[in-house]
């Protein structure tokens, strides 16, 4: 069967026979090698070890999505310049946003964050990216039904539809999941034949009317975990390249790993459910200024979550109303709630962009509703202690001492003193940034917090000083909150609103320390 593969005209005797035999052996080994590679490929596929191939495929997919946008942008700008209109560029932005939505949640989250960074990007670009907050593509109702059945119809349980009724169209869709309006029936209430939900009325149980609870049903989009896994796999690949090149001292690989854990939490709705419970418990002592949706524990899974439906309007409607007193009240509530999360609760909502904040009027006051609590920053333990040290140093010590403390704290996250390059230069740079913030009294309309944060991170990279990723995430969250707060009250002083929460935290730590000393003395 190998004869057809041998070159014609080769003698079958003597040297020709030897050549034919060697060629047959070569071809046989080649065929065996090909079969071995095929079997190895099938084995890897069965074991799920083709991550490298999937990552390459994902990278090629992203290139195919975004590379054609570059010549199209040039053509759109040229066409608008020739005809004096802007419709071609607007069409290009629609295509760009659609490609971002198709690329998966990682890049959508990046676009949502960039929409708040007017200090880094032109205002027109931020405005276009801001549409990502409300225009994410939705999935079909069939996928939602399948997820609910898989999550809440285990053996021995009744079908989810016995207690939960859904509107067919979602009321909102984000890059991770989408939300439906639904109605949760009491456990002993039998479900009637399907009906249109706006006419759903309380039903009788004995002699009392049992109302249906209006709820929000959140369901993860299909293939979200695959997309996040691939994109984070690419980030891990680049992190490995930095380590191979001996650039681990820059902290890139550590930051990418921490960002991976930060983002993966949003794809697991059991984590969001626990975050909602925690924030709802914390804000219960703020006099009803902040509302957090209630979680229904019987309807919590990795892919689906049922919580109380909270009425509210986007913050843009508050700005359009022109009611200055309500805007100032909303500003105070937003800033106070943020500082309370940082210093009182040590548990911070990490994604407070405008799409995750609603408002509603309660008499002459404003109540804010915080949504989408998947991304949080836990400042407990050593992180909380380090934060307290930094704030105390900021308020009581010189700028140079604050900068020096940053270098000392970098050892908590794997930094080494011998890796720091030009420590005096780092101290001078950070000191100058602190003085710039103090010079404008940290007023929102004069403080470019995003630029200060970016320059501080550049200084850390240049001088090889590592920052705790939780502090970096906290700074990013602070910049996002600053952007929202500035639209409500550009002349507000955020530091003055911080003092009561900071002093309260110091007092609590002092009492805790005294109690600890008392126990030691008694023992």
C-alpha positions as a Python dict, from the first residue, in 0.01 Angstrom:
ca = {
    (1, 'X'): (0, 0, 0),
    (2, 'X'): (306, 225, 22),
    (3, 'X'): (409, 164, -339),
    (4, 'X'): (196, 444, -486),
    (5, 'X'): (380, 682, -255),
    (6, 'X'): (724, 582, -387),
    (7, 'X'): (864, 788, -676),
    (8, 'X'): (819, 607, -1011),
    (9, 'X'): (1121, 475, -1195),
    (10, 'X'): (1313, 375, -888),
    (11, 'X'): (1492, 43, -935),
    (12, 'X'): (1367, -244, -723),
    (13, 'X'): (1720, -394, -690),
    (14, 'X'): (2043, -289, -526),
    (15, 'X'): (2064, 72, -430),
    (16, 'X'): (1715, 137, -562),
    (17, 'X'): (1572, -128, -331),
    (18, 'X'): (1754, 23, -34),
    (19, 'X'): (1621, 369, -123),
    (20, 'X'): (1268, 235, -165),
    (21, 'X'): (1291, 57, 170),
    (22, 'X'): (1420, 369, 349),
    (23, 'X'): (1146, 581, 194),
    (24, 'X'): (883, 332, 305),
    (25, 'X'): (1019, 335, 660),
    (26, 'X'): (1021, 720, 653),
    (27, 'X'): (663, 736, 532),
    (28, 'X'): (555, 477, 787),
    (29, 'X'): (712, 677, 1069),
    (30, 'X'): (550, 993, 932),
    (31, 'X'): (210, 824, 931),
    (32, 'X'): (259, 691, 1283),
    (33, 'X'): (360, 1038, 1402),
    (34, 'X'): (48, 1187, 1247),
    (35, 'X'): (-171, 925, 1414),
    (36, 'X'): (3, 987, 1747),
    (37, 'X'): (-57, 1361, 1722),
    (38, 'X'): (-420, 1298, 1631),
    (39, 'X'): (-468, 1070, 1931),
    (40, 'X'): (-295, 1321, 2157),
    (41, 'X'): (-520, 1596, 2024),
    (42, 'X'): (-830, 1388, 2090),
    (43, 'X'): (-703, 1305, 2439),
    (44, 'X'): (-643, 1671, 2516),
    (45, 'X'): (-987, 1755, 2387),
    (46, 'X'): (-1143, 1491, 2611),
    (47, 'X'): (-949, 1616, 2910),
    (48, 'X'): (-1044, 1976, 2840),
    (49, 'X'): (-679, 2084, 2812),
    (50, 'X'): (-708, 2289, 2493),
    (51, 'X'): (-709, 2619, 2677),
    (52, 'X'): (-418, 2751, 2473),
    (53, 'X'): (-600, 2680, 2146),
    (54, 'X'): (-921, 2832, 2277),
    (55, 'X'): (-732, 3142, 2392),
    (56, 'X'): (-571, 3183, 2051),
    (57, 'X'): (-912, 3145, 1892),
    (58, 'X'): (-1055, 3406, 2128),
    (59, 'X'): (-771, 3645, 2044),
    (60, 'X'): (-837, 3598, 1671),
    (61, 'X'): (-1207, 3656, 1735),
    (62, 'X'): (-1135, 3989, 1906),
    (63, 'X'): (-903, 4091, 1624),
    (64, 'X'): (-1173, 4007, 1370),
    (65, 'X'): (-1427, 4211, 1570),
    (66, 'X'): (-1227, 4530, 1618),
    (67, 'X'): (-960, 4550, 1348),
    (68, 'X'): (-1210, 4638, 1068),
    (69, 'X'): (-1330, 4932, 1279),
    (70, 'X'): (-1007, 5126, 1217),
    (71, 'X'): (-1045, 5178, 839),
    (72, 'X'): (-1419, 5228, 886),
    (73, 'X'): (-1347, 5511, 1135),
    (74, 'X'): (-1121, 5682, 882),
    (75, 'X'): (-1384, 5643, 610),
    (76, 'X'): (-1661, 5773, 840),
    (77, 'X'): (-1465, 6083, 937),
    (78, 'X'): (-1372, 6150, 575),
    (79, 'X'): (-1734, 6113, 461),
    (80, 'X'): (-1859, 6346, 736),
    (81, 'X'): (-1591, 6600, 645),
    (82, 'X'): (-1695, 6594, 279),
    (83, 'X'): (-2071, 6625, 334),
    (84, 'X'): (-2055, 6840, 647),
    (85, 'X'): (-2265, 6602, 857),
    (86, 'X'): (-2199, 6366, 1147),
    (87, 'X'): (-2428, 6078, 1061),
    (88, 'X'): (-2150, 5849, 935),
    (89, 'X'): (-1957, 5880, 1262),
    (90, 'X'): (-2276, 5815, 1459),
    (91, 'X'): (-2331, 5498, 1256),
    (92, 'X'): (-1971, 5397, 1326),
    (93, 'X'): (-2029, 5440, 1702),
    (94, 'X'): (-2339, 5221, 1686),
    (95, 'X'): (-2130, 4951, 1518),
    (96, 'X'): (-1849, 4995, 1772),
    (97, 'X'): (-2086, 4962, 2068),
    (98, 'X'): (-2246, 4657, 1912),
    (99, 'X'): (-1902, 4498, 1870),
    (100, 'X'): (-1821, 4576, 2234),
    (101, 'X'): (-2144, 4410, 2343),
    (102, 'X'): (-2064, 4108, 2126),
    (103, 'X'): (-1710, 4082, 2267),
    (104, 'X'): (-1826, 3977, 2613),
    (105, 'X'): (-1857, 4118, 2965),
    (106, 'X'): (-1489, 4194, 3024),
    (107, 'X'): (-1464, 4457, 2752),
    (108, 'X'): (-1812, 4589, 2829),
    (109, 'X'): (-1706, 4644, 3191),
    (110, 'X'): (-1398, 4821, 3061),
    (111, 'X'): (-1615, 5045, 2843),
    (112, 'X'): (-1850, 5124, 3133),
    (113, 'X'): (-1554, 5228, 3346),
    (114, 'X'): (-1407, 5439, 3062),
    (115, 'X'): (-1741, 5620, 3025),
    (116, 'X'): (-1681, 5785, 3363),
    (117, 'X'): (-1323, 5891, 3284),
    (118, 'X'): (-1370, 6233, 3126),
    (119, 'X'): (-1027, 6321, 3254),
    (120, 'X'): (-873, 6064, 3020),
    (121, 'X'): (-1108, 6057, 2721),
    (122, 'X'): (-1292, 6326, 2522),
    (123, 'X'): (-1641, 6407, 2645),
    (124, 'X'): (-1797, 6284, 2320),
    (125, 'X'): (-1632, 5943, 2358),
    (126, 'X'): (-1749, 5916, 2721),
    (127, 'X'): (-2103, 6003, 2614),
    (128, 'X'): (-2105, 5730, 2351),
    (129, 'X'): (-1956, 5469, 2587),
    (130, 'X'): (-2213, 5569, 2848),
    (131, 'X'): (-2478, 5403, 2631),
    (132, 'X'): (-2330, 5069, 2732),
    (133, 'X'): (-2502, 5111, 3069),
    (134, 'X'): (-2847, 5059, 2919),
    (135, 'X'): (-2815, 4903, 2574),
    (136, 'X'): (-2668, 4557, 2639),
    (137, 'X'): (-2817, 4283, 2423),
    (138, 'X'): (-3075, 4054, 2584),
    (139, 'X'): (-3119, 3679, 2549),
    (140, 'X'): (-3439, 3490, 2477),
    (141, 'X'): (-3704, 3375, 2724),
    (142, 'X'): (-3631, 3009, 2642),
    (143, 'X'): (-3283, 3038, 2794),
    (144, 'X'): (-3433, 3204, 3103),
    (145, 'X'): (-3685, 2920, 3149),
    (146, 'X'): (-3408, 2661, 3108),
    (147, 'X'): (-3188, 2832, 3370),
    (148, 'X'): (-3476, 2858, 3619),
    (149, 'X'): (-3566, 2492, 3567),
    (150, 'X'): (-3205, 2384, 3613),
    (151, 'X'): (-3160, 2601, 3922),
    (152, 'X'): (-3487, 2556, 4112),
    (153, 'X'): (-3640, 2226, 4001),
    (154, 'X'): (-3430, 1969, 4181),
    (155, 'X'): (-3573, 1632, 4277),
    (156, 'X'): (-3840, 1667, 4542),
    (157, 'X'): (-3905, 2034, 4467),
    (158, 'X'): (-4208, 2177, 4292),
    (159, 'X'): (-4165, 2343, 3954),
    (160, 'X'): (-4046, 2703, 3974),
    (161, 'X'): (-4351, 2821, 3777),
    (162, 'X'): (-4577, 2717, 4067),
    (163, 'X'): (-4454, 3016, 4264),
    (164, 'X'): (-4284, 3248, 4016),
    (165, 'X'): (-4449, 3433, 3728),
    (166, 'X'): (-4243, 3624, 3471),
    (167, 'X'): (-4311, 3902, 3226),
    (168, 'X'): (-4195, 3781, 2883),
    (169, 'X'): (-3971, 4082, 2811),
    (170, 'X'): (-3679, 4190, 3034),
    (171, 'X'): (-3684, 4532, 3197),
    (172, 'X'): (-3306, 4566, 3177),
    (173, 'X'): (-3003, 4388, 3041),
    (174, 'X'): (-2642, 4423, 3148),
    (175, 'X'): (-2326, 4264, 3017),
    (176, 'X'): (-2345, 3977, 3270),
    (177, 'X'): (-2717, 3915, 3313),
    (178, 'X'): (-3062, 4055, 3246),
    (179, 'X'): (-3353, 4131, 3475),
    (180, 'X'): (-3723, 4047, 3443),
    (181, 'X'): (-4020, 4181, 3631),
    (182, 'X'): (-4193, 3893, 3808),
    (183, 'X'): (-4442, 3804, 4078),
    (184, 'X'): (-4365, 3569, 4364),
    (185, 'X'): (-4667, 3380, 4497),
    (186, 'X'): (-4698, 3253, 4855),
    (187, 'X'): (-4601, 2888, 4903),
    (188, 'X'): (-4956, 2762, 4967),
    (189, 'X'): (-5106, 2969, 4686),
    (190, 'X'): (-5194, 2767, 4378),
    (191, 'X'): (-5107, 2917, 4045),
    (192, 'X'): (-5403, 2974, 3810),
    (193, 'X'): (-5387, 2930, 3440),
    (194, 'X'): (-5133, 3163, 3272),
    (195, 'X'): (-5242, 3525, 3271),
    (196, 'X'): (-5115, 3866, 3173),
    (197, 'X'): (-4930, 3986, 3481),
    (198, 'X'): (-5043, 4351, 3501),
    (199, 'X'): (-5385, 4219, 3597),
    (200, 'X'): (-5253, 3979, 3859),
    (201, 'X'): (-5458, 4037, 4178),
    (202, 'X'): (-5430, 3908, 4534),
    (203, 'X'): (-5589, 3569, 4577),
    (204, 'X'): (-5779, 3437, 4877),
    (205, 'X'): (-5631, 3187, 5119),
    (206, 'X'): (-5881, 3110, 5390),
    (207, 'X'): (-6027, 3442, 5495),
    (208, 'X'): (-5720, 3659, 5422),
    (209, 'X'): (-5599, 3808, 5097),
    (210, 'X'): (-5249, 3685, 5006),
    (211, 'X'): (-5077, 3934, 4776),
    (212, 'X'): (-4818, 3843, 4518),
    (213, 'X'): (-4478, 4003, 4577),
    (214, 'X'): (-4336, 4203, 4289),
    (215, 'X'): (-3981, 4082, 4232),
    (216, 'X'): (-3685, 4124, 4001),
    (217, 'X'): (-3552, 3801, 3848),
    (218, 'X'): (-3188, 3815, 3737),
    (219, 'X'): (-3058, 3551, 3496),
    (220, 'X'): (-2702, 3515, 3364),
    (221, 'X'): (-2660, 3539, 2986),
    (222, 'X'): (-2565, 3220, 2798),
    (223, 'X'): (-2192, 3157, 2750),
    (224, 'X'): (-2095, 3438, 2990),
    (225, 'X'): (-1867, 3216, 3195),
    (226, 'X'): (-1698, 3086, 2881),
    (227, 'X'): (-1635, 3437, 2754),
    (228, 'X'): (-1502, 3562, 3089),
    (229, 'X'): (-1285, 3253, 3123),
    (230, 'X'): (-1134, 3307, 2778),
    (231, 'X'): (-1068, 3678, 2826),
    (232, 'X'): (-920, 3623, 3168),
    (233, 'X'): (-717, 3340, 3018),
    (234, 'X'): (-569, 3590, 2772),
    (235, 'X'): (-488, 3823, 3060),
    (236, 'X'): (-322, 3534, 3244),
    (237, 'X'): (-124, 3459, 2926),
    (238, 'X'): (8, 3814, 2913),
    (239, 'X'): (83, 3798, 3286),
    (240, 'X'): (289, 3483, 3225),
    (241, 'X'): (481, 3664, 2949),
    (242, 'X'): (569, 3942, 3194),
    (243, 'X'): (693, 3684, 3443),
    (244, 'X'): (899, 3506, 3174),
    (245, 'X'): (1059, 3835, 3077),
    (246, 'X'): (1157, 3897, 3439),
    (247, 'X'): (917, 4191, 3474),
    (248, 'X'): (724, 4053, 3769),
    (249, 'X'): (855, 4337, 3983),
    (250, 'X'): (617, 4567, 3796),
    (251, 'X'): (326, 4388, 3961),
    (252, 'X'): (138, 4334, 3634),
    (253, 'X'): (82, 3963, 3683),
    (254, 'X'): (-38, 4015, 4041),
    (255, 'X'): (-277, 4291, 3934),
    (256, 'X'): (-419, 4076, 3653),
    (257, 'X'): (-478, 3784, 3887),
    (258, 'X'): (-652, 4006, 4137),
    (259, 'X'): (-862, 4165, 3863),
    (260, 'X'): (-961, 3815, 3749),
    (261, 'X'): (-1095, 3732, 4095),
    (262, 'X'): (-1263, 4074, 4108),
    (263, 'X'): (-1451, 4015, 3782),
    (264, 'X'): (-1530, 3645, 3817),
    (265, 'X'): (-1736, 3728, 4126),
    (266, 'X'): (-1994, 3896, 3903),
    (267, 'X'): (-2068, 3577, 3710),
    (268, 'X'): (-2175, 3395, 4027),
    (269, 'X'): (-2509, 3529, 4151),
    (270, 'X'): (-2473, 3355, 4489),
    (271, 'X'): (-2192, 3604, 4559),
    (272, 'X'): (-2416, 3895, 4461),
    (273, 'X'): (-2691, 3757, 4686),
    (274, 'X'): (-2453, 3752, 4983),
    (275, 'X'): (-2333, 4104, 4899),
    (276, 'X'): (-2694, 4225, 4888),
    (277, 'X'): (-2765, 4074, 5230),
    (278, 'X'): (-2453, 4237, 5373),
    (279, 'X'): (-2518, 4584, 5229),
    (280, 'X'): (-2887, 4569, 5322),
    (281, 'X'): (-2789, 4488, 5681),
    (282, 'X'): (-2532, 4768, 5688),
    (283, 'X'): (-2756, 5040, 5547),
    (284, 'X'): (-3041, 4958, 5784),
    (285, 'X'): (-2898, 5218, 6026),
    (286, 'X'): (-2896, 5510, 5780),
    (287, 'X'): (-3257, 5611, 5831),
    (288, 'X'): (-3389, 5481, 5502),
    (289, 'X'): (-3167, 5708, 5289),
    (290, 'X'): (-3036, 5410, 5090),
    (291, 'X'): (-3239, 5109, 4972),
    (292, 'X'): (-3094, 4768, 4883),
    (293, 'X'): (-3313, 4496, 4720),
    (294, 'X'): (-3425, 4209, 4945),
    (295, 'X'): (-3301, 3860, 4858),
    (296, 'X'): (-3537, 3561, 4857),
    (297, 'X'): (-3319, 3277, 4983),
    (298, 'X'): (-3525, 2999, 4824),
    (299, 'X'): (-3449, 3142, 4480),
    (300, 'X'): (-3072, 3186, 4477),
    (301, 'X'): (-2835, 2993, 4251),
    (302, 'X'): (-2517, 3051, 4053),
    (303, 'X'): (-2712, 3149, 3740),
    (304, 'X'): (-3037, 3297, 3875),
    (305, 'X'): (-3139, 3530, 4158),
    (306, 'X'): (-3480, 3654, 4275),
    (307, 'X'): (-3487, 3978, 4476),
    (308, 'X'): (-3734, 4248, 4565),
    (309, 'X'): (-3824, 4485, 4280),
    (310, 'X'): (-3726, 4845, 4362),
    (311, 'X'): (-3903, 5130, 4185),
    (312, 'X'): (-3693, 5428, 4088),
    (313, 'X'): (-3580, 5662, 3814),
    (314, 'X'): (-3236, 5716, 3659),
    (315, 'X'): (-3025, 5997, 3803),
    (316, 'X'): (-3048, 6179, 3469),
    (317, 'X'): (-3414, 6259, 3542),
    (318, 'X'): (-3311, 6423, 3870),
    (319, 'X'): (-3065, 6643, 3684),
    (320, 'X'): (-3329, 6734, 3426),
    (321, 'X'): (-3580, 6826, 3698),
    (322, 'X'): (-3381, 7134, 3797),
    (323, 'X'): (-3477, 7089, 4166),
    (324, 'X'): (-3158, 7207, 4337),
    (325, 'X'): (-3262, 7102, 4687),
    (326, 'X'): (-3328, 6743, 4576),
    (327, 'X'): (-3000, 6734, 4383),
    (328, 'X'): (-2805, 6848, 4690),
    (329, 'X'): (-2984, 6594, 4907),
    (330, 'X'): (-2898, 6318, 4659),
    (331, 'X'): (-2534, 6437, 4657),
    (332, 'X'): (-2513, 6425, 5037),
    (333, 'X'): (-2669, 6079, 5047),
    (334, 'X'): (-2436, 5945, 4777),
    (335, 'X'): (-2117, 6082, 4934),
    (336, 'X'): (-2219, 5986, 5290),
    (337, 'X'): (-2312, 5633, 5187),
    (338, 'X'): (-1976, 5591, 5013),
    (339, 'X'): (-1776, 5708, 5316),
    (340, 'X'): (-1994, 5490, 5540),
    (341, 'X'): (-1908, 5187, 5328),
    (342, 'X'): (-1537, 5273, 5346),
    (343, 'X'): (-1493, 5361, 5715),
    (344, 'X'): (-1795, 5224, 5901),
    (345, 'X'): (-1874, 4900, 5721),
    (346, 'X'): (-1538, 4832, 5544),
    (347, 'X'): (-1743, 4681, 5261),
    (348, 'X'): (-1776, 4893, 4945),
    (349, 'X'): (-1996, 4867, 4636),
    (350, 'X'): (-1736, 4861, 4359),
    (351, 'X'): (-1949, 4946, 4056),
    (352, 'X'): (-2151, 5261, 4133),
    (353, 'X'): (-2179, 5395, 3779),
    (354, 'X'): (-2502, 5586, 3693),
    (355, 'X'): (-2672, 5275, 3557),
    (356, 'X'): (-2657, 5112, 3901),
    (357, 'X'): (-2812, 5402, 4095),
    (358, 'X'): (-3183, 5490, 4099),
    (359, 'X'): (-3358, 5762, 4295),
    (360, 'X'): (-3708, 5816, 4427),
    (361, 'X'): (-3871, 6092, 4622),
    (362, 'X'): (-3986, 6050, 4982),
    (363, 'X'): (-4154, 6373, 5079),
    (364, 'X'): (-3890, 6644, 5054),
    (365, 'X'): (-3604, 6391, 5069),
    (366, 'X'): (-3433, 6167, 4815),
    (367, 'X'): (-3380, 5795, 4861),
    (368, 'X'): (-3113, 5624, 4653),
    (369, 'X'): (-3144, 5263, 4534),
    (370, 'X'): (-2817, 5074, 4478),
    (371, 'X'): (-2830, 4788, 4229),
    (372, 'X'): (-2594, 4527, 4081),
    (373, 'X'): (-2388, 4444, 4391),
    (374, 'X'): (-2175, 4172, 4233),
    (375, 'X'): (-1856, 4377, 4250),
    (376, 'X'): (-1757, 4472, 4604),
    (377, 'X'): (-1436, 4566, 4785),
    (378, 'X'): (-1378, 4400, 5122),
    (379, 'X'): (-1163, 4623, 5342),
    (380, 'X'): (-1164, 4393, 5642),
    (381, 'X'): (-855, 4254, 5812),
    (382, 'X'): (-514, 4387, 5710),
    (383, 'X'): (-662, 4599, 5430),
    (384, 'X'): (-875, 4789, 5681),
    (385, 'X'): (-580, 4837, 5913),
    (386, 'X'): (-365, 4968, 5629),
    (387, 'X'): (-641, 5203, 5519),
    (388, 'X'): (-669, 5343, 5870),
    (389, 'X'): (-294, 5400, 5881),
    (390, 'X'): (-301, 5582, 5547),
    (391, 'X'): (-592, 5809, 5638),
    (392, 'X'): (-446, 5893, 5980),
    (393, 'X'): (-113, 5975, 5818),
    (394, 'X'): (-289, 6184, 5555),
    (395, 'X'): (-463, 6395, 5819),
    (396, 'X'): (-188, 6423, 6080),
    (397, 'X'): (149, 6382, 5908),
    (398, 'X'): (345, 6546, 5630),
    (399, 'X'): (307, 6456, 5264),
    (400, 'X'): (651, 6295, 5262),
    (401, 'X'): (561, 6071, 5555),
    (402, 'X'): (245, 5957, 5376),
    (403, 'X'): (446, 5868, 5066),
    (404, 'X'): (702, 5679, 5275),
    (405, 'X'): (421, 5482, 5440),
    (406, 'X'): (302, 5376, 5093),
    (407, 'X'): (644, 5223, 5027),
    (408, 'X'): (636, 5039, 5361),
    (409, 'X'): (285, 4901, 5297),
    (410, 'X'): (388, 4765, 4956),
    (411, 'X'): (561, 4480, 5140),
    (412, 'X'): (212, 4351, 5233),
    (413, 'X'): (152, 4258, 4868),
    (414, 'X'): (489, 4106, 4786),
    (415, 'X'): (693, 4420, 4729),
    (416, 'X'): (1055, 4420, 4840),
    (417, 'X'): (1250, 4727, 4957),
    (418, 'X'): (1548, 4632, 4739),
    (419, 'X'): (1326, 4639, 4427),
    (420, 'X'): (1225, 5003, 4476),
    (421, 'X'): (1395, 5233, 4225),
    (422, 'X'): (1472, 5588, 4338),
    (423, 'X'): (1267, 5592, 4658),
    (424, 'X'): (1325, 5969, 4710),
    (425, 'X'): (1184, 6033, 4362),
    (426, 'X'): (870, 5834, 4444),
    (427, 'X'): (827, 6021, 4774),
    (428, 'X'): (862, 6357, 4597),
    (429, 'X'): (611, 6260, 4327),
    (430, 'X'): (343, 6135, 4568),
    (431, 'X'): (398, 6437, 4796),
    (432, 'X'): (334, 6673, 4503),
    (433, 'X'): (9, 6491, 4417),
    (434, 'X'): (-114, 6519, 4777),
    (435, 'X'): (-35, 6890, 4783),
    (436, 'X'): (-232, 6942, 4462),
    (437, 'X'): (-537, 6779, 4620),
    (438, 'X'): (-506, 6984, 4940),
    (439, 'X'): (-457, 7306, 4743),
    (440, 'X'): (-811, 7286, 4599),
    (441, 'X'): (-960, 7160, 4927),
    (442, 'X'): (-1067, 6848, 4735),
    (443, 'X'): (-1357, 7031, 4570),
    (444, 'X'): (-1511, 6821, 4293),
    (445, 'X'): (-1510, 7097, 4032),
    (446, 'X'): (-1140, 7168, 4091),
    (447, 'X'): (-1007, 6821, 4173),
    (448, 'X'): (-912, 6591, 3887),
    (449, 'X'): (-917, 6272, 4095),
    (450, 'X'): (-885, 6047, 3792),
    (451, 'X'): (-567, 6220, 3677),
    (452, 'X'): (-420, 6213, 4029),
    (453, 'X'): (-496, 5842, 4059),
    (454, 'X'): (-344, 5769, 3718),
    (455, 'X'): (-27, 5962, 3798),
    (456, 'X'): (8, 5785, 4134),
    (457, 'X'): (-15, 5446, 3960),
    (458, 'X'): (240, 5558, 3700),
    (459, 'X'): (474, 5660, 3982),
    (460, 'X'): (428, 5320, 4143),
    (461, 'X'): (512, 5143, 3819),
    (462, 'X'): (808, 5367, 3742),
    (463, 'X'): (961, 5327, 4087),
    (464, 'X'): (849, 4963, 4130),
    (465, 'X'): (631, 5028, 4433),
    (466, 'X'): (338, 4786, 4452),
    (467, 'X'): (-12, 4892, 4553),
    (468, 'X'): (-269, 4664, 4710),
    (469, 'X'): (-525, 4583, 4440),
    (470, 'X'): (-807, 4649, 4687),
    (471, 'X'): (-682, 5005, 4730),
    (472, 'X'): (-655, 5045, 4353),
    (473, 'X'): (-1012, 4918, 4313),
    (474, 'X'): (-1118, 5155, 4590),
    (475, 'X'): (-958, 5447, 4407),
    (476, 'X'): (-1133, 5349, 4085),
    (477, 'X'): (-1465, 5325, 4273),
    (478, 'X'): (-1397, 5666, 4426),
    (479, 'X'): (-1333, 5817, 4083),
    (480, 'X'): (-1661, 5670, 3955),
    (481, 'X'): (-1852, 5808, 4255),
    (482, 'X'): (-1679, 6144, 4208),
    (483, 'X'): (-1799, 6156, 3848),
    (484, 'X'): (-2158, 6091, 3955),
    (485, 'X'): (-2138, 6331, 4252),
    (486, 'X'): (-1991, 6609, 4038),
    (487, 'X'): (-2298, 6606, 3814),
    (488, 'X'): (-2516, 6660, 4122),
    (489, 'X'): (-2299, 6921, 4299),
    (490, 'X'): (-1977, 7022, 4130),
    (491, 'X'): (-1870, 7252, 4413),
    (492, 'X'): (-1910, 6996, 4690),
    (493, 'X'): (-1628, 6916, 4933),
    (494, 'X'): (-1599, 6541, 4967),
    (495, 'X'): (-1332, 6543, 5239),
    (496, 'X'): (-1544, 6746, 5481),
    (497, 'X'): (-1819, 6483, 5450),
    (498, 'X'): (-1562, 6214, 5531),
    (499, 'X'): (-1465, 6344, 5877),
    (500, 'X'): (-1761, 6213, 6083),
    (501, 'X'): (-1721, 5861, 5944),
    (502, 'X'): (-1344, 5868, 5989),
    (503, 'X'): (-1361, 5993, 6347),
    (504, 'X'): (-1625, 5732, 6423),
    (505, 'X'): (-1397, 5460, 6289),
    (506, 'X'): (-1105, 5591, 6499),
    (507, 'X'): (-1325, 5595, 6810),
    (508, 'X'): (-1442, 5239, 6750),
    (509, 'X'): (-1084, 5120, 6700),
    (510, 'X'): (-979, 5297, 7021),
    (511, 'X'): (-1258, 5134, 7221),
    (512, 'X'): (-1171, 4797, 7073),
    (513, 'X'): (-805, 4842, 7167),
    (514, 'X'): (-896, 4940, 7524),
    (515, 'X'): (-1118, 4635, 7560),
    (516, 'X'): (-837, 4417, 7431),
    (517, 'X'): (-595, 4562, 7687),
    (518, 'X'): (-852, 4510, 7963),
    (519, 'X'): (-885, 4142, 7875),
    (520, 'X'): (-506, 4103, 7874),
    (521, 'X'): (-482, 4271, 8216),
    (522, 'X'): (-752, 4044, 8360),
    (523, 'X'): (-578, 3734, 8230),
}
